[in-house]
Amino acid sequence: MENFDDEIGRAIEAGQANLRAMTLVRNWCFHAEITRSGGRGMIEEMTNLPIGHMGMQCKYSKSHSMQSWRLEDAAYDFYINNCKGCTKRVHVGLPNISAFIGPREQAAELRKKEREKEEDLRKQNQDLRRQARAKLRHESSLEESFVLDLLDELDQDSIDSEDPRLEQLAKLAPETFTRNIILHVLPDVLCGNLPYSISAGKALLKASLQDEERLQIAIRLIKAGEMSTYAVDIVLSKSEAILSTDLPMIVHRFATLALGAPPGQIFGSVVRESLDSRPIRQLFASKSTEISSKIKELLSDPRSDAVQDALEIILATNDSDLLLLHARTVISKLMRRRTLFPNEKKDSATIYYLRKAAEKLLEISPTSTDLLLESYLADNDEIGRKEYCKVYYSVLNQPYDEAPRIGQAQRIAFRRLLWSTVQSPTDSGSEAAHFFLNPRERFEELAAFHFDDMIGAAATLGRIHDDEQEKGLVDVPENLFSEIDKRNKLSAIDRLQGALISWAAKGANFKGVEGIEDFLRLYRGLPNDQILLRGKMIGAISLLLTDVRSINLILSDWYRAILDEHSFIRASAIEAWEKVPRKLIENFPNLFIESVAALLTDPYIIVHKAAVRTLRHNPLPQEHSSIIQNKLWSLILHYSNTNKQDEFTVDCIETLISTGISAEQIEGSTGKFLSEVTLRLEQGALYRAIEHLGRSLKNAPNFTKVATKAIQDNYIRSISIDSASAIILRASKNELRNCSDDLISAFNNLDLSNPTNFSEALLYVASLSSTGLQELAEGCLLKITENIPNEDRATHWLLQASLVSTSSRIEKTIKSGITNKELFSNWKKLTSDLEKENEARAKTRNFPPNFFFEN
């Protein structure tokens, strides 16, 4: 991760500040409470510092601060909105939050005074302008007075700077803008930053002006970002008269018009800009010498914003010669950006334009740019190597809605990325790894062109994998983290090798019969001891399939792999079935289909797992489902009696259901047996069963018992109980009645003083009530109500509990045939009060503390 050390440093700094702020908050008031987001990161675990988003709340306030990265920000926000003027505060000790409240309030007061001072000065200037217009009004005609009156209306801060009235007046009655009006308004347009400056400038362009005045106004509008076609055309038509002091800003505005804003500067909803490169190109054609000189000056400037301006101009002009002229400068600044621009992050605008320029260079001059990029790898800079990969990746990362461009640049980029990822096979987060770990059909032609390279790279990875394994056998891991790191490295290499083989198979497929035969020839020529590479190649063999002829070409090799002596080869052979196109399955001979199904009875679990996973995603033809079901039943019976493969048991059940188990079977003895199997599961396997089988077995007898067991499991509670809760909510009355003891046990084990458990407690109450156990439900509700604190912020909890209690009593009276109008009236009142409470809570401010500048 780039700038990882800096990120760690900032996290530790925030943790130290939060630790101090926690002490200050606790000393401030006895009722002050600190909240924080869940989870603990590795840095927090190692340092024991409170690192994470934290907030402040109090039992006397319905509102609370939004959690912030710095507790000081959240505490100040809560103090301003709740603590200030509070009469319930109980002082604890010193120091407290006054240590940072005082300086912040003083700073806020100082800013307020500065704004008031600026406001007074602005009003004085407005009065002076009104007086000047009043004096001019005595010497003006009726039409001129009308314009002056309109200027008085527009000379207010509350008026939108884009108010169209002046411009509309100039369009409908240009004669009202006489020479006197022009001379009066022109200084405000050219030199002022008044509410009506821009609208007045647009209006004057439609009046009778001298050429020099018209050009000055057009330049002023463009500098202000008003890129109207009329103003742009005026500047372009008089480009020879543009002053050297005005040219840089005009060029910058035209470049922005051609390129738009870089991604990092887009805030909020994305609005598609209307881009236009005509102005910058036309201006460059007429002022090429001055602009080229300015670009050279900017590129030699060490400041990143100057380099960014130069790159924007180069890219906006779309002039290949100009870009090639500065090719070495662009590539060197990109590859050495860690040294040249240490303060620029990876997503900064300057780095973005450097990458775009390098990508453009690679497109227009692939060979020379490739040599340049290779030459700077000698710096052995990690960031430079990442930028090297990003440039090549950008050439291949083309929009999916466009036809792929495949030329010399793409061929070079493909090969460079290939060997770059082989050099760093464990870096799964790099652009090179991302590209090859996700094979794309649109680049099959490149895979076919580099077929030999793909196979060679896969073989190299095989050797690296073997070396890592041998190293692991010799070196004893120092601790658990070292062991995990070793496994992750081997897994990354394994995944990458499989991905490269898949690319090679797609490339072979692209070449047709010749390519398929080349792939099979390489596979057959592999030594028997290269088990890993053989398995990967046979696992990708189904990617060669396009028609019946291709089936005939690969069938014998695939069949031999299914019967191979090595379990890894057999597992890879069955995994290949997952990628067989559905339209071709009916063309496979029955003997082959039966041999695939027979792998479910293989003696090794690696083969069982591969077969079950594959058949779940791409099942065999329907006429073979009964054979598959019988074999899956055998696996379920076998593995359900062992505790080591519980999660695989869940996979077997999921695959069994996908083969066509009917709803009647689920609701009968079959579903009951599967519920009994899942009821024996624990922790991770139980969570997997709830998540993966919850929909399929929702009507199975006793499956609600599985949900009630899961919802009480500490491991599952540490992740999520949403799926288990949903199963209980959907359960029938009979199912709930069968597990009422479990529901009561779950309720009794619940910490009712914890507000986060309130919804879960109501779930148990509603479930008990629906089974007809109203007395138990009311007893539970009483316990909930007793544990709800008598605080304003707990009003909505109390209302919800009362509403559930009233509903339960209404249901009870209806069953007994008695109508109690008082209960219905109370239910309506509680519903109304709850709606009012929710509306009041919705008005509570819910913005981060730093959102408002005063904070």
N, C-alpha and C positions, 0 to 999 in steps of 0.2 A: 504494500500500500504506500502510495506517495505521501511524503510528509508525515509518516507514521509517528516518528519521534515527537514532532511538534504537537500532533493530536494528543498523544499521551501526556505531554507536558501541560497542555491546556486542560485536560480532564483532571489531572492531579491538582492543578491550581484551583479549578472550580470546586473540587472536593474539599480542599482546605478552607476555601471561603464559605462553603456550605456548613462545614463543621463549626466554624466560628459563629455563623448566623444562627445555627440551631440553638447555641447557648444564649445568644442575645434574645431570641424569640421566647424561649422558656423563662428567661428572667423578666420579660416584659409584663406578662399577665398569667395568672394561674389558669385561666380558661383557654389560653392559646394552644392550638393543636397544629402539628406539622403533618402534612400528607406528602406522599411521594409515589411515583410510578413504580410498578412492580418489577421484580427481577434484579439480579446483581450481575454486573459485568466482571470480566477478568481483572481489570485494573482495580475496581472496588474490592474484589476478593483479596487481591494481593496487598493493597494499601490500607484496607478497612476505612476508607474515607467515603462519606456519603456522596457518591457521584450519580447523578440522575436528576430528572425533573422533580421539583419539590414545590409545595404550596402551603398555604396557611388557612386555617379555618377556626371557627369558634361556635360554641353551642348557642350563643345568643344572636347569631347572624345566619339568615337563610342563604346568603350569598357567600362565596369563598373566592380566594384568588385562584386564577388559573395556574397550574403548575409551570414553573420556569426553571431553566437550567441553573440560574443563580437564585438561591432562596432569598437573598436580599431584595431582588426585584419583586418577587411574589409578596414578601412581607410588607414592602413599601406600598404596593398596590392595595393590599388588604387594609393597611393602616389608613390610607387616604379615604377609602370607601366605607370602612366599618368602625375602626378603632377611634378615629378622631371625634372627640366629643362624647365618647361612650361613658356611661356612668356605672357600668358593671365591672370595670377593670379592677383586678386584685393584683397589686404590685408584688413582685417576687424578690427581685434583687437587682444589683448592678454588676457589670454593665448590661444594658439592654439595647433594644433596637433604636433608641434615641441616638446611639453612636453614629448611625448612618441616616436616620430620618432627618436630623437637624441639618446636616450639610446638603441633603437633597432638597429639602424645603427651601433653604436659603438660595440654592442654585435656581430653583423654580421661580422664586420670587424675583431674583435678578433678571431672569429671562422675561418675566412678565413686565417688569419696569422698562426693559429695553424695547419690548414690543409696544408698550404705551408711548414711549418716547418717539419711536418710529411712526406710530399712528398720528401723534400730534404734529410731527413734521410734515407728514403726508397731507393732513388736513389744511395746514398752513399753505402749502403749495397749491392745493386745490382752490383755496380762497383767492390766492394771488392770480391763478388762471381765470377764475370767474370774474374777478375785477378787470382783468385785461380784456376779456370778451365783452364785458358791460361797457367799457370805454369805447371799444371798437364798434359796438352796436349803435352808438349815436351817429356814426358816420356811414352806416351800412344801409343797403337797400332792404326791401322786405324779404327778398329771396335769401340774401346774405344773413339776415337776422334769423331766418328759419334754420339755417345751418348752425349758427351760433347757439340757438336754443337747443338744438339736438346735441351739440357738443356738451352743453351744460348737463343734459340728462345722462350722457354716456360717461362723464367724468366722475364716476362713483365706483368705489371698490366692489359694490354688490352687482355691478353690471358685468355680464359675460364679455370677455375680451374678443369673442367672435360674434358679437352682436352685429347683425347684417344691415341695420337700418341706414348707416352712412353709405355703404356700398350700394344698397338698393336705390337710395336717393341719387347717387352719382349715375347710376344706370338709367333711371327714368328721367332725370332732369340735370344733365351735366352742366347746363348753363348756370346753375346755382353756385357752382364752385368757381367763383370769379378769382381774379388775380389777387385781390385782397385776402380772400379766404385761403387761397393756396399759400401765400406768404405767411399767414398767421399759423396755419396747421403744419406746414413743412418742417419747422424745427422740432415739433413734438413727434413727428414721424421718424425723422432721421436720428435724433439724439435722445429722445425721451423714451421712458418705459412706462407709459401711462395706460390706463384701462382701454383707451380708444386708439392707441398708436397704430396697432396692426390694422384695425378696421378702417381707420382714416387713410392709411397707406394704400389699401386696396381700392378705396374710393378715389383717391387722387390719381391713380393710374388710368382712370376713365375720364379724367378731366384734361383740359388743354394745358399741357406742360412743355417746358423746354426739354430737349433731348437729354441734357446732362441731369436735369432734375428727375426725369423719368427713370434713367439708369440708376441714380442714387436710391430712389425709392424701391426699385426692383431688387437691388442688392440688399437693402435693409430687410425686405420681406424674406428673401432667401436666407439671410443670416438668422432670422428669427424662426426659420423652419417652415415658412409658408411657401410651399413649392407649387404655386399655381402655374399652369401652363403659360399664361400670359407673361408673368414675371420672368419665368425661365427663358422664354423666347426673346424678351427684351435684353436680358443679359447676354445671351448667345449672339444676338445680332450686333451688339456693341462690345464684343469681347476684347477688341483692341484697346478700348478705353478703360478697361478694368485696372485699377491701381494695384500695385504689388502687395499693398497691405490688405486689400480685400480678397485677393486671389486665393490664399490658403483656405479661408472659411468657405468660399464658394465651391472650391474643389471638394472640400470635405462634405458639404451638403449634397452635392451631385453624386458623390461616391456612395453616400448613405441611401440616396434615392435609387441607385442601381443595385445595391446589395441588400438593403434592409438591415435591421438590427441583428447582431449576433445572438445565438441562442441564450447565452447567459444573461442577456439584458432584457429578456421578455418576461414581464411580470403580469400575473393574472391570466385572464382568458386570452388565448392565442387568436389574433385577428390577422387574416391573410393580407399582407401588404400588396399594394399595386406598385410593382417595381418598374423602373424605366431607366435603361442605360444610355439612351440617346443623348441626354445633356452632357454627361461626363465624356462620352466619346467625341462629341462635336467640339467641346471645349478643349479636349486634349489635342485634337487635330489642329486647332488654331493657336494653341499656346503650348505646344509640345516641349519647346525648349525650356520655358520657365517651369512647367510642371515636372519635367524630368530632372531638372536641377533641384527642385524642392524635394522630390522623392529621394535623390541621392543624399541630400542634407539630412532628411529625416532618418534614413536607414543608418547613417553614421552616428546618430544621436544615441547615447546609451539608455535613454529613458524609454520604457516600454510603450507608453502612450504615443510617442513619436513614431516608433516602429509600426505600431498598429495603424496610424494614419497613413503611413507610406504603403503598407500592404493593402489597405482598403482602396487606395487610389489605383494601385497596380491591378488588383482583381477587378475593379469596376470598369477600367478601360478595356479589359479583355484583350490586351495587346500582347501577343505571344513574344514578340521581339523584346518588349520592355521587360517582361517577366524573365526571359532567358538571360537578359543582361545582368540581372541581379540574382541569378540562380544560386551561386555559391554563397552569397550573403544570406539568402533565405534559408538554405539548408543548414548552414553553420549556426545560425541563431536558433534554429529549431533543435538541432542535435545537442547544442551546448546551452540550452535554456536554463538548466539548473545553475550554471555559473553566471550567465549573462542577466537572467531575470529571476533572481532567487525569491522575490516576493510575489511572483505570479503563480497562481495555482493552476492545476491542470485544465480547469474549465474556464480560464480567463479569456477575454476577448482577444488579447494579443496572441496567445497560444493558438486560439481557434483559427485566426487568420494566417498564422504561420503554417498550420497544417493544411489549410485550404490552398495556400500558394504552393506548398510542396506537392500536394495531390495534383494540382494543375500542371506543375512541371513534369510530373511523371506521365501525365496523359500526353503532353505535347512533345516531350523528348525523353522517351523511356530509358534508352541506353545510357545517355550522359547523366541523367538524374540518378539512375541506379548506381553508377560508379561513384557519384558524389556521396550518396547515402552510405555506401559501403566504406568509403574512405574515412568517414567520421566515426565508424564503429571502433576504430583503433584507439579512441579515447577511453574505451572500456568503461563508459558511464552508464549506469543502470537506467537513468531517466532517458538518456539518448537512445538506448536500445529499445525502450518502450515506444518512443516517438518514431523510431525506425519502423517498428511493426504497425503502428497506427497509420502511417502514410500508406503502406502497402495494403493494409486492411481497407482503408477508405476507398481505394480504387476498386475493390471487389464488393464493397458494401453498397450495392445499387438498389434503387427502389424496386419493390416487387411488382408494382403496377406498370413497369416499363420493360421493354425487351432487353435482355442482358447484352451489355457491350463486351465483346471479347476480342482483344487485340494484343499487340505486343506488350503494352503496359500491364494488362491483366495476367498474361503468361509469366512475365517477370515477377509480378507481385505474388502469384500463386506459389512459385518455386521458392522465393525468399521466405515467405511465411512458413512453408513446409519445413524447411531446414532450420528455421528459427525456433519452431516449436519442438523440433527434435533435440535441439541444443538445450532447451529448458523444458523437458517433458512434464515436470511436476508443477509448473506454473499454470494452473488451470484457469486463472483469471485473466490471462493475457489475451490480446486481440487475436493472435495467431491460434492459440488453443480454442478460443471461442469459435473461430471460423471453421476449424477442422472437426471440432466435436459436434458440429451441427451440419452434416452433409446436405448440400442443396442440389436439387436436380438441375437448376438453371446453369450450373457450372460443370455439368458432366463432360462437356467438351474439353475443359481445362484438365479434368481428371484423366481423360483419355490421352491428352497430349503429354501429360507427365506421369503416365502409368508406371513406367520403370522406376521413376523417382519415388512414387508412392509405395511400391513394394519394397524398395531399398530402405526407405525411411522406416517402414514397419519392421523390417528385419533388424535394423539398428536398434529400434526400441526394444525388441526382444532380447538383444544382448545386454542393453542397459538394465532391463528387468531382471535378468539372470544375475548380473553383477550386484544389483541391490539386494537380491535375495541371499547371495553368498556372503555379502558384507554383513547382513543381518544375522547370519548363522555364526559368524566369527565374533562380531561385536555384541556384547551383552548390553541391552538397553539400560541406561542409567535410572530411568523412572518410567512411570506410566505415560507421560507426555512424549517421551522419546519413542516408546512403542507405538503410540498412536500416530506420531509423525512418520515413522517407517511404513506403517500400513497405508497411510494416506498417499505417500509417494508411490508405492507399488500400485495402489488403486488408480492413481492418476495416469501412470504409464500404461497400465492395462487398458483403461478407457480410451486413451489416445491411440494406442495401437489398433484397437477395434474400429475406431472411427476412420483411421487411414485405410484399413482394409475395406471398409464400406465405400470410401471414396474410390478406391481402385476398382471395386466391383461395379460401381456406377459408371466409371470410365470405360470398363470393358464392355458393359452393356451398350454404351453409346456407340462403340465401334462395331457392334453386331456380332455375327458368328465368329469372325476373326478374333475379336476381343475376348469373347467367352472362351474360345479354345486356348488363347494365351493365358488366361487366368487359370484354367484347369491344368494346363501344362505346368505352370509354376507350382500349383498345389501338389500335383502328382510327384514333382521332382524334389519336394521337401523331404529331408531325412526324418525318420520315424521319431527321433529323440527331440525334434522341435515341436513339442506338443502344443505349446502356447500359440505359435504362429499357425500351425495346422488347424487348431480349433477356431481361431479367429477367421481364417479363410473359409472354413466350412460353415461357420456361423453367418457369413455374408453371401453364401451361395445362392440364396433365394432372390437376392438383388439382381441376379443375372436373368431372371425370368421375364419374358415378354409375351411368349406364345408357346404353342405346343412343341415347336421345333427346339426351343431353348430347354424345355422340360426333358426332352429326349437326350440332349447333350449332357445335362448335369445329373440325371437320375442315378446312373450307376455309381458315380463318386459319392453322391449323397447317401445312397443305400449302404455302401461300404462303411461310411462314417457312422451310420446308425448302429452298425454291428461291430464297430471298432473295439479293440481291447481296452483302450483308455477311457475312463469315465468322463473326463473333460471333453474329449472329442464327441462322445455320444450326447453329452449335455448341450454342446454347441450345435450339433446336428438338429436336435429337437428345437432349439431356440431359433434356428433359421426358418422354421415353419411359420413363425409369427409374421414374417414379412412377405409371405406368399400372397399374391393378388387373389382376391376372392373369386374373380371370374375364371381363374385357372385351376381352382381346387378340384373341380369335377373331372379334370383331365388326368389326374393322378391315378395310377392303378391301385386296386384294392389291396394288393399285397404290400405296397409301400405304406398305405394308410394304416394297415394293421401293424406294420412294424413300428410306425410312429406311436400308436396306442400302446404297443407292448413295452415301451420305455417306462410306462407307469409302474411296471413290475420289476424294474431294474433293481439290482441289489444295493445301489448307492444313492444316498439322499441328494447329492448334487444333481443327479439326473432327474429325480423326482421333482425337485424344486423347479428345474428348468422346464420340465414337461407341464407341470401345473400352471405355472405363470404363462407359458406360451398358449396353452389350450384355453385359458381364460380370455386371452385377447384375440385369438384366431382359432375358433373351435373346428374340429373335424366335421365332415358332412353329417347331416342329421341321422342318416341310417346307421351310423356307428355310435350314436349317443348312448345306447344301452350298454355297450361294451365299456365305454369310458366311465359311465356311472358306477358300474360294478367295481372297476379298478380304483376309482376315487373313494368309494365306500371302504375298500380294503385299507387304503392309505389313512383315512380318517380314523378307523378303528385301531390301526397300528399306532399312529402318532398321538392319538388322544390319551393313550395309556402311558406316555412318557412326558416328562416335564421339560425336556430340553428343546422341543420343537413345537411349542404351543402356537407361535405366530404362523408357522407353516400349516398347522391344523386349520387355522382360520382361512388361509389361502385355499386349502383343499375344499372347505365348505363353500367358499365363494365360487370356486370353479364348478363344483357340483351343482349349485343352484343355477349357474349360467347355462348348464347343459340341457335345461328344460324341465326342472322340477315344477310340477303344477301347483296352483294355489291350494287345491284340495289336499295335496300331500303336505304342504307347509302347515296347513291348519290341523292336520291329523297327526298320526304317530311319527311320521318322518320329522315334522317340525318340532315335535316334543323331544325326540331324541337329540336333534341338533341343539336345542335349547339346553339340554342336560350336558352336552359336550362343552358348550360355551360357558356354562355356569361353573365349570371346574377351572376355568382360566384365571390367571392373575395378572395384575399390573399391565405391562405393555401389550400382551396378547389379549387381555380383556378389553383394553382401549381399542385395539385394532378390530376386535369383534363388534364392538358398539358402533364404531365409525363405518366399517365396511359392510356389516350385515344388518344394520338397524332397519333399513328399508325392506330388505328381502324377507326378514324373519319377524317383521312387526306384528304379524297375525299368528305367529307360532305359539303354541301353548307354553306357558311358563317363561317366555322370553322377557317379560316385564321383570321377572326376578333377576335376570341378568343385568338389566338396567339399574335396579335398586342396589345390586351388589357393586356395580361400577361406580355409582354416584357416591358411594361411601369409601371407595378406594382412594387412599392418599396420593398414590401415583397419578391417577386419573384426575383427581381434584387439582393437582398442581399444573395440569395442562388445560383441560376444559371439560365441563360437565354438560355442555349444551346438548349434545346428541343424546345422552342418557335422560336428560330432562324432557326432551322432545318425545322420546319413547314412552315415558311415564304419562305425559300429557295426552298422548294418542291412545293409550291403553283402554281396553274395555273394562266395564265394571267388574266382571268376573275375574279378569286378570288382576285388577287392583285388589279385589277382595282376597285373592290367593296370597298376595304378598303384603297384606296389611301390617303384619308383624314387622316386616322389613322396613316399611314406611315409618312406623312408629319408632323403630330403632334408629333410623336415619335422622328423624326429627330430634330425638333425645340426644344424639351425638353432636347436634349442631350448636355452635356458639351463637346464641341469639343476641348477645350484646354486640356482635359485629354487624354493622349495617349492610355489608356486602352479602350476608346470608339471608337477608329479609325476603327476597324473591323466592329463594329456594324453600324457605320455611312455608310461605304461602302455597307453593306447589304441593307440599305434603298435606297441608290442611285441605286444599281443594280435592286432592286425590282421596283422602279419608272420607270427606264429605260425600263424594260421588258414590262411594261404596255403601252408603247408608249408615256409617258410623258417626252420626252427628255429634254425639256426646264427646267422643274422643276428639273430633275436629274442633269443637268448641273449647275443650280443655287446652288444646294446643294453641288456639287463638288467644286464649286468656294468658298463656305463658308469653306469647309474642307481644301482646299489649303491655304486659308487666315489664318487659325488657325494653320497650321503646322509651327512650328518655323524654322527660317532660321539657322539651326544648322547641323553639320556633322552627328550627330546621327539620325537626322530625314530624311536623304536622302531616305531611303527605303520607308518611308511613302509617301513622295512626289512622288516617282516613281510609287508606287501602285495607288495613286490617279490619276496621269496623265495617267496611263495605262487604268484605268476604264473610264476616260473621253474620251480617244481616241477610245476605243472600242465602247462607246455609239455613238460617232460621225460617226464611220464607219457603225454601224448598221443603223443610220439615213440615210446616203447617199445611202446605198444599197436599202432601202425601196423606196427612191425617184428615183432609177434607175440610179444614177450617180456614176461613179467610180473615186475615188480620190486617185491616186497613192501616193501622198505626205502623206496622212493619214496612208496608209499601211506601208510606209517606216518609218514613225515616230513610229508606233506601234512596228515594228521589233527592232528599236533602243532602245525603252523603255524596251522591253523584255530583250534584251541583257544587258542593263545597270542594270536592276534589278537582273539578274543572277549573274553579276559581284559583285554587292553590297552584295548579299546573300553569295557568296563565300568568300568575304572579312570579313563579319561578322562571318562566320563559323570558321575562323582562330583565332578569339578572344579567349583567354584563358578562360576556363570555369571550373576552379578547385577552391575548397574552399581555402581561404587565408592560412589556417594552413597546407595545403597539402605539401608545400615546407618548408624544415627545416630552410631556411634563413629567413622566415617570422615569 
